[in-house]
């Protein structure tokens, strides 16, 4: 792979990852050819523990803003948040058709309706096996298994060559919906000659073959047999396959099922209407009815498997859920793996649930979850089946991308120069069958905080970290305008630093320091005070609170 700047971009296929390369989440990839642009996926990412106050993170698509007229369409590979969550934000910038399979479209409609944007969205339904021309891109949809039905890989044909994008996939021979991955279509791509494969790397460090979703059924049966009280199952609201398995277990064991939380209820209702969630008419009951039934007769489907504070499970663990509480005798099943970076949050929720008297079952304890992503043997199988000229590992942290590259060399015989381990924003160009590194574009984080999108930057995050770490001190002074002397005793307010009643001596000394500085000030009283107090408080406490001085 060589670094080259193409002068004639019209004859060059250009691939620009804006998210998903170097992290788990916010997947978004841009394909450019001959003045036309295709976007694949528009995902979000959960904030890391040090991203205080951030709701979620979306890709930085500023690179596309001056190319609005060139964007011809958006393709969504499947319905998970890390591939769909930013769709509302992207639609605000680009009013273009969105192509999605029926279940994925249904999940998008629910999401857009919540944001009041459903009417303006130009949603187009496609099915696995369909072919759609989007600008200069011929896109073929190939069914793949994942932990949600209706996932697709993409065959994207341009005059520069055929590119296969796997989306999220696993090679499950016994999926819950009895619809295995379309190996024949993938082999047909190989028969035409695949220029490049963009392949899921999430489990590149896991040996072997990812277990089938069906291994969960015996684990659920054991939970349902042993639980004497209510069963609460926490998973993603979009994980329709898992909801189906819980429904089947509830039916086998004579329990009624209720959906808790807006997103869980709306997604389940939509999936039942489309036929992706098959439940008998008398199985599902409203949550109000379920709470009046005997505990051993109900199972509650909840959100919050990642410990999100605002989710049902997060509020139950904290004791702040309004409708009902966890009670001794409840069995809580967390049917998911913690997203990398979320382990601490999930562990905290598990511990709090135990404190409230629940029995908590999570992945190492029982097989109540399996990954929806291919492991090493499946990745090698995919490489040998598709036979790409070039490999671009996608969808994973940097360690996953590098491991995927090493696996391709060691087990699939792909030479290193035909593998591109790149990060968000690093453009690739394909011309005359050769791959080159192009320039880099912005590909960082855009923070969403309440209604604010992108208005929180690194400097604000550093301030939040400082406030969380050491708190702040606010000093209010009233001085004489002519002489500069203090007219009243300094008012000191602290938050997150010390408790005033327990620190009277420290506060008294702080006031003396303020009075000394005021007495000898040469005119720039505010900066002199902040500097002096910063040094004094660090010497006294070994802490560095943020200091604010107001002089009236």
Secondary structure per residue as TSV (DSSP state, phi and psi in degrees):
chain	resnum	aa	ss	phi	psi
A	1	X	-	360.0	125.8
A	2	X	E	-112.2	156.2
A	3	X	E	-92.0	127.2
A	4	X	-	-152.4	139.1
A	5	X	-	-101.9	118.4
A	6	X	-	-80.7	133.1
A	7	X	S	-84.3	-36.6
A	8	X	-	-102.9	87.5
A	9	X	G	-67.5	-21.0
A	10	X	G	-64.4	-23.9
A	11	X	G	-102.2	10.4
A	12	X	-	-117.1	133.3
A	13	X	E	-84.0	127.6
A	14	X	E	-122.4	128.4
A	15	X	E	-119.3	124.9
A	16	X	E	-126.6	107.4
A	17	X	E	-77.8	125.9
A	18	X	E	-105.0	-6.6
A	19	X	E	-169.7	155.1
A	20	X	S	95.4	-7.2
A	21	X	B	-112.1	99.5
A	22	X	S	114.2	1.9
A	23	X	B	-159.5	164.9
A	24	X	S	-96.7	108.3
A	25	X	S	125.4	-179.7
A	26	X	-	41.0	48.6
A	27	X	-	-69.6	129.1
A	28	X	E	-162.7	125.6
A	29	X	E	-132.2	138.5
A	30	X	E	-110.7	132.1
A	31	X	E	-115.4	129.9
A	32	X	E	-126.0	134.9
A	33	X	E	-156.4	130.5
A	34	X	T	55.0	35.3
A	35	X	T	85.9	0.3
A	36	X	E	-108.7	147.7
A	37	X	E	-128.3	134.2
A	38	X	E	-118.8	133.0
A	39	X	E	-106.5	131.4
A	40	X	E	-113.3	115.4
A	41	X	-	70.8	149.7
A	42	X	-	-144.3	76.8
A	43	X	-	-97.8	168.9
A	44	X	E	-113.6	170.4
A	45	X	E	-131.5	139.2
A	46	X	-	-71.1	143.8
A	47	X	-	-68.2	149.3
A	48	X	-	-79.8	169.1
A	49	X	T	-60.0	-29.2
A	50	X	T	-90.7	3.3
A	51	X	S	-93.8	74.8
A	52	X	T	-67.5	130.7
A	53	X	T	81.7	-5.1
A	54	X	-	-82.6	132.3
A	55	X	-	-78.6	-49.9
A	56	X	E	-164.9	174.6
A	57	X	E	-125.7	137.1
A	58	X	E	-117.6	162.2
A	59	X	E	-65.6	153.5
A	60	X	-	-88.1	102.2
A	61	X	-	-106.1	28.3
A	62	X	G	-58.3	-30.2
A	63	X	G	-55.6	-29.9
A	64	X	G	-90.9	-9.3
A	65	X	G	-64.8	-32.2
A	66	X	G	-91.6	11.4
A	67	X	G	-123.8	26.3
A	68	X	G	-52.7	-42.7
A	69	X	G	-67.9	-17.9
A	70	X	G	-87.0	-17.3
A	71	X	E	-74.6	118.7
A	72	X	E	-101.6	-19.3
A	73	X	E	178.4	165.5
A	74	X	E	-124.7	130.6
A	75	X	E	-112.5	131.2
A	76	X	-	-109.8	124.4
A	77	X	-	-76.8	-32.5
A	78	X	-	-166.8	177.9
A	79	X	S	-92.8	9.8
A	80	X	S	-75.6	154.2
A	81	X	H	-59.0	-34.6
A	82	X	H	-73.6	0.9
A	83	X	H	-124.7	-14.1
A	84	X	H	-122.8	-18.5
A	85	X	T	-60.5	-25.2
A	86	X	T	-96.7	10.9
A	87	X	H	-59.7	-38.1
A	88	X	H	-62.3	-43.3
A	89	X	H	-66.5	-39.1
A	90	X	H	-69.2	-39.1
A	91	X	H	-64.1	-29.3
A	92	X	H	-62.3	-27.6
A	93	X	H	-96.5	-31.9
A	94	X	-	-131.7	111.1
A	95	X	-	-91.3	81.0
A	96	X	-	-130.6	163.2
A	97	X	E	-63.7	145.4
A	98	X	E	-116.5	123.9
A	99	X	E	-104.8	127.4
A	100	X	E	-154.4	151.0
A	101	X	-	-70.2	165.8
A	102	X	H	-55.0	-47.9
A	103	X	H	-66.7	-42.7
A	104	X	H	-61.0	-41.5
A	105	X	H	-61.7	-43.3
A	106	X	H	-59.2	-42.7
A	107	X	H	-65.4	-37.4
A	108	X	H	-65.4	-40.5
A	109	X	H	-63.1	-42.3
A	110	X	H	-60.9	-45.2
A	111	X	H	-64.7	-44.5
A	112	X	H	-71.8	-33.2
A	113	X	H	-63.8	-37.7
A	114	X	H	-63.6	-30.8
A	115	X	T	-92.1	0.8
A	116	X	T	71.6	25.7
A	117	X	-	-120.2	12.0
A	118	X	T	-65.2	-37.9
A	119	X	T	-67.2	-33.3
A	120	X	T	-86.7	-8.4
A	121	X	-	-77.7	132.7
A	122	X	E	-98.8	75.6
A	123	X	E	-82.5	133.0
A	124	X	E	-121.5	126.6
A	125	X	E	-85.1	131.5
A	126	X	-	-127.9	160.6
A	127	X	-	-124.9	154.8
A	128	X	T	-55.5	132.5
A	129	X	T	101.4	-16.1
A	130	X	-	-76.9	159.3
A	131	X	E	-128.2	132.1
A	132	X	E	-130.0	135.3
A	133	X	E	-92.7	117.5
A	134	X	E	-120.1	98.7
A	135	X	T	62.2	-129.1
A	136	X	T	-89.7	8.0
A	137	X	E	-105.0	124.9
A	138	X	E	-95.9	113.9
A	139	X	E	-108.1	122.5
A	140	X	E	-108.8	136.1
A	141	X	E	-103.5	122.5
A	142	X	E	-120.2	122.9
A	143	X	E	-65.5	134.7
A	144	X	-	-133.0	150.2
A	145	X	B	-78.2	147.6
A	146	X	-	-155.4	-166.5
A	147	X	S	-89.9	16.0
A	148	X	S	-144.5	141.1
A	149	X	T	-65.8	164.5
A	150	X	T	68.1	26.3
A	151	X	-	-79.2	148.1
A	152	X	E	-135.4	145.9
A	153	X	E	-92.0	163.2
A	154	X	E	-123.1	134.1
A	155	X	E	-104.7	113.0
A	156	X	E	-111.6	111.1
A	157	X	E	-102.2	129.2
A	158	X	E	-133.3	168.2
A	159	X	T	-58.6	-19.3
A	160	X	T	-80.7	-16.0
A	161	X	E	141.9	176.9
A	162	X	E	-98.1	126.4
A	163	X	E	-113.8	132.1
A	164	X	E	-107.6	126.3
A	165	X	E	-112.3	117.0
A	166	X	-	-73.2	-19.7
A	167	X	-	60.1	-162.5
A	168	X	S	-83.4	132.8
A	169	X	-	-150.5	160.0
A	170	X	B	-146.4	158.2
A	171	X	-	-102.3	74.3
A	172	X	-	-89.5	117.5
A	173	X	T	-80.5	-17.1
A	174	X	T	-131.3	61.8
A	175	X	-	-68.3	160.2
A	176	X	T	-60.3	-36.7
A	177	X	T	-90.1	7.1
A	178	X	S	58.5	31.0
A	179	X	-	-125.4	89.8
A	180	X	-	-71.7	167.4
A	181	X	-	-57.3	142.4
A	182	X	-	-83.0	83.3
A	183	X	H	-63.5	-35.0
A	184	X	H	-62.4	-40.9
A	185	X	H	-67.7	-41.0
A	186	X	H	-62.4	-40.0
A	187	X	H	-67.2	-34.2
A	188	X	H	-66.4	-38.4
A	189	X	H	-56.4	-46.7
A	190	X	H	-59.5	-38.7
A	191	X	H	-62.6	-28.4
A	192	X	H	-82.2	-19.5
A	193	X	-	97.0	110.4
A	194	X	E	-100.0	118.9
A	195	X	E	-67.4	-47.6
A	196	X	E	-146.9	144.6
A	197	X	E	-115.3	120.9
A	198	X	E	-98.8	110.6
A	199	X	E	-124.8	138.8
A	200	X	E	-54.1	130.7
A	201	X	-	-118.1	6.9
A	202	X	T	-53.5	-41.6
A	203	X	T	-107.0	30.9
A	204	X	T	-64.5	-17.7
A	205	X	T	-100.0	11.2
A	206	X	S	-107.3	117.5
A	207	X	-	-70.3	163.1
A	208	X	S	82.2	-147.0
A	209	X	-	-126.2	131.2
A	210	X	-	-64.6	129.7
A	211	X	-	-60.0	154.4
A	212	X	-	-68.0	153.3
A	213	X	T	-58.0	-25.2
A	214	X	T	-67.2	-18.5
A	215	X	H	-68.1	-15.1
A	216	X	H	-72.6	-31.1
A	217	X	H	-55.4	-48.8
A	218	X	H	-61.6	-35.4
A	219	X	H	-65.9	-41.3
A	220	X	H	-64.7	-41.0
A	221	X	H	-58.5	-41.7
A	222	X	H	-64.5	-42.4
A	223	X	H	-61.3	-46.4
A	224	X	H	-67.5	-33.0
A	225	X	H	-69.3	-37.3
A	226	X	H	-90.8	-22.4
A	227	X	-	-70.9	126.3
A	228	X	-	-94.0	-19.6
A	229	X	S	-117.3	-151.4
A	230	X	-	-67.1	152.1
A	231	X	E	-114.3	126.2
A	232	X	E	-114.9	118.6
A	233	X	E	-107.8	121.4
A	234	X	E	-105.0	128.9
A	235	X	-	-156.9	179.7
A	236	X	-	-69.7	142.8
A	237	X	T	-65.5	-20.4
A	238	X	T	-93.0	-1.3
A	239	X	-	-85.6	73.1
A	240	X	H	-61.9	-36.8
A	241	X	H	-60.5	-41.4
A	242	X	H	-68.7	-38.5
A	243	X	H	-61.1	-39.7
A	244	X	H	-61.5	-42.2
A	245	X	H	-66.3	-38.5
A	246	X	H	-66.4	-39.8
A	247	X	H	-61.9	-42.5
A	248	X	H	-66.0	-39.4
A	249	X	H	-65.3	-40.3
A	250	X	H	-61.5	-41.8
A	251	X	H	-65.5	-41.4
A	252	X	H	-64.0	-30.6
A	253	X	T	-109.1	13.7
A	254	X	T	69.9	32.2
A	255	X	-	-109.0	151.7
A	256	X	E	-89.1	157.6
A	257	X	E	-124.1	136.5
A	258	X	E	-131.0	145.0
A	259	X	E	-100.2	131.4
A	260	X	-	-117.1	126.7
A	261	X	S	103.5	144.1
A	262	X	H	-59.6	-49.9
A	263	X	H	-64.8	-38.7
A	264	X	H	-64.8	-44.8
A	265	X	H	-64.0	-46.5
A	266	X	H	-67.8	-41.6
A	267	X	H	-66.4	-41.4
A	268	X	H	-64.7	-43.0
A	269	X	H	-59.4	-45.2
A	270	X	H	-64.1	-43.6
A	271	X	H	-66.4	-35.0
A	272	X	H	-66.5	-42.8
A	273	X	H	-63.2	-36.4
A	274	X	H	-84.5	-8.5
A	275	X	T	87.7	7.8
A	276	X	S	-84.1	-22.0
A	277	X	S	-116.8	110.9
A	278	X	-	-103.8	107.3
A	279	X	-	-134.2	147.7
A	280	X	-	-70.2	154.7
A	281	X	T	-63.9	-28.6
A	282	X	T	-96.5	4.1
A	283	X	T	-78.0	-43.1
A	284	X	B	-88.6	131.6
A	285	X	-	-126.6	155.0
A	286	X	-	-62.9	152.2
A	287	X	H	-61.3	-35.8
A	288	X	H	-61.5	-39.2
A	289	X	H	-70.3	-40.2
A	290	X	H	-61.5	-36.8
A	291	X	H	-70.3	-17.5
A	292	X	H	-91.8	-10.9
A	293	X	S	-82.4	165.8
A	294	X	-	-62.1	136.7
A	295	X	G	-53.1	-35.2
A	296	X	G	-75.7	-1.4
A	297	X	G	-104.9	2.5
A	298	X	E	-131.7	155.0
A	299	X	E	-133.6	133.4
A	300	X	E	-110.2	125.3
A	301	X	E	-92.2	121.6
A	302	X	E	-126.2	158.3
A	303	X	S	-89.0	166.3
A	304	X	-	112.6	21.6
A	305	X	T	-67.5	-14.1
A	306	X	T	-100.6	8.8
A	307	X	-	74.8	18.5
A	308	X	-	-59.2	129.5
A	309	X	T	-58.3	-33.3
A	310	X	T	-86.8	-4.9
A	311	X	S	-79.4	168.6
A	312	X	H	-58.8	-49.6
A	313	X	H	-67.1	-36.4
A	314	X	H	-62.3	-41.3
A	315	X	H	-72.5	-36.7
A	316	X	H	-62.6	-41.2
A	317	X	H	-65.2	-34.8
A	318	X	H	-87.0	-8.2
A	319	X	T	76.0	24.7
A	320	X	-	-114.5	8.3
A	321	X	-	-74.5	133.8
A	322	X	S	-81.3	-35.7
A	323	X	S	-78.6	-37.9
A	324	X	-	-160.3	165.6
A	325	X	-	-119.2	162.3
A	326	X	-	-69.8	136.7
A	327	X	-	-124.2	152.8
A	328	X	T	-54.9	136.5
A	329	X	T	102.0	-15.7
A	330	X	-	-68.7	144.8
A	331	X	E	-112.0	120.7
A	332	X	E	-107.4	126.6
A	333	X	E	-112.9	118.7
A	334	X	E	-95.6	101.1
A	335	X	-	-96.7	70.0
A	336	X	S	-171.2	162.2
A	337	X	-	-93.4	143.4
A	338	X	-	-61.8	133.3
A	339	X	-	-64.7	138.1
A	340	X	T	-50.3	129.4
A	341	X	T	98.2	-14.8
A	342	X	-	-101.5	1.1
A	343	X	H	-58.2	-42.4
A	344	X	H	-64.4	-42.1
A	345	X	H	-64.1	-44.4
A	346	X	H	-64.5	-42.5
A	347	X	H	-61.1	-38.7
A	348	X	H	-63.9	-41.4
A	349	X	H	-64.8	-43.0
A	350	X	H	-59.0	-46.8
A	351	X	H	-62.1	-41.7
A	352	X	H	-67.5	-35.2
A	353	X	H	-65.9	-40.4
A	354	X	H	-60.4	-42.6
A	355	X	H	-59.5	-30.8
A	356	X	T	-87.0	4.7
A	357	X	T	97.4	4.9
A	358	X	-	-84.4	154.0
A	359	X	E	-94.4	123.1
A	360	X	E	-111.0	129.6
A	361	X	E	-119.1	124.0
A	362	X	-	-138.2	179.7
A	363	X	T	-56.2	-50.3
A	364	X	T	-66.8	-22.3
A	365	X	T	-74.6	-41.0
A	366	X	S	-151.9	157.6
A	367	X	-	-80.7	62.9
A	368	X	-	-93.1	4.8
A	369	X	-	-155.8	142.1
A	370	X	-	-129.3	154.2
A	371	X	-	-67.7	151.1
A	372	X	S	-96.7	10.4
A	373	X	S	-116.6	149.8
A	374	X	-	-64.7	142.1
A	375	X	-	-95.9	-173.7
A	376	X	H	-57.8	-45.6
A	377	X	H	-64.1	-35.8
A	378	X	H	-69.7	-36.0
A	379	X	H	-63.8	-41.7
A	380	X	H	-65.7	-40.7
A	381	X	H	-58.2	-45.6
A	382	X	H	-61.2	-43.5
A	383	X	H	-62.3	-43.6
A	384	X	H	-71.8	-27.8
A	385	X	H	-77.2	-43.6
A	386	X	H	-84.7	-29.0
A	387	X	-	52.8	57.6
A	388	X	E	-75.9	154.9
A	389	X	E	-74.3	-40.5
A	390	X	E	-126.1	149.5
A	391	X	E	-119.2	133.0
A	392	X	E	-121.8	101.3
A	393	X	E	-64.2	132.6
A	394	X	E	-133.4	174.4
A	395	X	S	57.4	73.4
A	396	X	B	172.5	164.3
A	397	X	-	-68.2	167.4
A	398	X	H	-58.9	-36.3
A	399	X	H	-63.7	-34.6
A	400	X	H	-69.8	-41.1
A	401	X	H	-62.4	-44.0
A	402	X	H	-66.7	-38.4
A	403	X	H	-66.5	-38.0
A	404	X	H	-62.3	-41.9
A	405	X	H	-63.2	-44.1
A	406	X	H	-63.0	-39.6
A	407	X	H	-63.1	-42.1
A	408	X	H	-63.0	-36.2
A	409	X	H	-73.0	-46.8
A	410	X	H	-75.8	-38.2
A	411	X	H	-110.2	-17.6
A	412	X	H	-116.8	-2.6
A	413	X	-	70.7	22.4
A	414	X	-	-85.5	124.5
A	415	X	-	-67.1	151.3
A	416	X	G	-57.8	-34.7
A	417	X	G	-71.3	-8.5
A	418	X	G	-104.9	16.6
A	419	X	B	-124.6	130.8
A	420	X	-	-115.0	103.4
A	421	X	-	-92.1	106.0
A	422	X	-	-127.8	167.3
A	423	X	-	-114.8	172.6
A	424	X	T	-53.1	134.7
A	425	X	T	93.5	-17.5
A	426	X	E	-81.2	111.8
A	427	X	E	-80.4	145.3
A	428	X	E	-116.3	144.2
A	429	X	E	-125.6	141.4
A	430	X	E	-122.0	120.6
A	431	X	E	-140.7	130.4
A	432	X	T	53.7	37.9
A	433	X	T	77.7	8.2
A	434	X	E	-116.3	145.9
A	435	X	E	-103.4	137.0
A	436	X	E	-136.1	146.9
A	437	X	E	-76.3	132.5
A	438	X	E	-107.6	-163.6
A	439	X	E	-72.2	168.4
A	440	X	E	-103.8	141.2
A	441	X	-	-118.1	166.0
A	442	X	-	-58.7	136.3
A	443	X	-	-148.9	33.8
A	444	X	-	-90.7	-157.3
A	445	X	E	-91.5	140.3
A	446	X	E	-117.5	114.0
A	447	X	E	-82.9	137.3
A	448	X	E	-111.0	118.9
A	449	X	E	-129.4	101.4
A	450	X	T	64.9	-126.1
A	451	X	T	-89.8	-4.1
A	452	X	E	-84.7	130.7
A	453	X	E	-123.7	111.3
A	454	X	S	82.0	1.3
A	455	X	-	-90.6	-1.5
A	456	X	-	-104.8	117.8
A	457	X	-	-115.4	-174.8
A	458	X	H	-57.0	-36.4
A	459	X	H	-66.3	-40.7
A	460	X	H	-66.5	-39.4
A	461	X	H	-63.3	-38.4
A	462	X	H	-64.9	-39.4
A	463	X	H	-63.3	-41.7
A	464	X	H	-64.1	-39.1
A	465	X	H	-63.4	-42.4
A	466	X	H	-64.5	-42.2
A	467	X	H	-64.1	-40.5
A	468	X	H	-69.7	-33.3
A	469	X	H	-76.8	-48.1
A	470	X	H	-127.6	-1.3
A	471	X	-	74.7	-162.1
A	472	X	E	-146.3	161.9
A	473	X	E	-125.9	131.5
A	474	X	E	-113.6	123.9
A	475	X	E	-115.2	123.5
A	476	X	E	-115.5	121.3
A	477	X	E	-116.7	142.7
A	478	X	-	-117.9	115.1
A	479	X	B	-121.6	160.2
A	480	X	-	-78.1	130.2
A	481	X	T	-63.6	-33.7
A	482	X	T	-87.8	-45.2
A	483	X	T	-93.1	-22.7
A	484	X	-	81.4	-0.1
A	485	X	-	-77.3	156.9
A	486	X	B	-70.5	133.0
A	487	X	S	-93.6	-24.9
A	488	X	S	-140.2	163.7
A	489	X	-	-63.3	138.2
A	490	X	-	-56.8	136.6
A	491	X	E	-93.4	125.2
A	492	X	E	-120.3	126.6
A	493	X	E	-121.7	130.6
A	494	X	E	-123.9	147.7
A	495	X	E	-138.5	125.7
A	496	X	S	72.4	13.0
A	497	X	S	-113.7	-68.6
A	498	X	-	-140.6	158.1
A	499	X	-	-89.6	120.2
A	500	X	G	-55.9	-41.2
A	501	X	G	-65.1	-28.0
A	502	X	G	-93.6	1.9
A	503	X	-	-133.9	41.6
A	504	X	H	-63.6	-38.3
A	505	X	H	-66.4	-42.7
A	506	X	H	-62.6	-43.4
A	507	X	H	-66.9	-36.1
A	508	X	H	-64.2	-43.3
A	509	X	H	-67.0	-35.7
A	510	X	H	-62.5	-41.3
A	511	X	H	-63.6	-39.5
A	512	X	H	-63.4	-39.6
A	513	X	H	-61.9	-42.4
A	514	X	H	-62.1	-45.1
A	515	X	H	-62.7	-38.5
A	516	X	H	-63.6	-44.8
A	517	X	H	-65.2	-41.6
A	518	X	H	-61.5	-40.3
A	519	X	H	-66.4	-34.8
A	520	X	H	-106.8	9.5
A	521	X	-	-62.6	142.7
A	522	X	-	-100.1	9.5
A	523	X	S	130.8	-36.3
A	524	X	-	-97.1	65.8
A	525	X	H	-62.8	-41.0
A	526	X	H	-61.6	-51.6
A	527	X	H	-67.6	-35.5
A	528	X	H	-63.8	-41.9
A	529	X	H	-64.5	-46.7
A	530	X	H	-60.4	-42.5
A	531	X	H	-65.2	-46.5
A	532	X	H	-64.5	-45.3
A	533	X	H	-66.9	-34.7
A	534	X	H	-60.7	-47.0
A	535	X	H	-68.6	-43.3
A	536	X	H	-62.4	-47.1
A	537	X	H	-68.4	-33.7
A	538	X	H	-67.0	-42.1
A	539	X	H	-63.0	-36.3
A	540	X	H	-81.1	-32.0
A	541	X	H	-125.6	-12.0
A	542	X	S	60.9	28.1
A	543	X	-	-126.2	158.2
A	544	X	-	-124.7	75.0
A	545	X	-	-67.3	154.4
A	546	X	E	-73.1	138.7
A	547	X	E	-119.6	128.6
A	548	X	E	-123.9	127.1
A	549	X	E	-119.2	127.7
A	550	X	E	-120.4	129.3
A	551	X	E	-116.4	121.4
A	552	X	-	-104.7	360.0
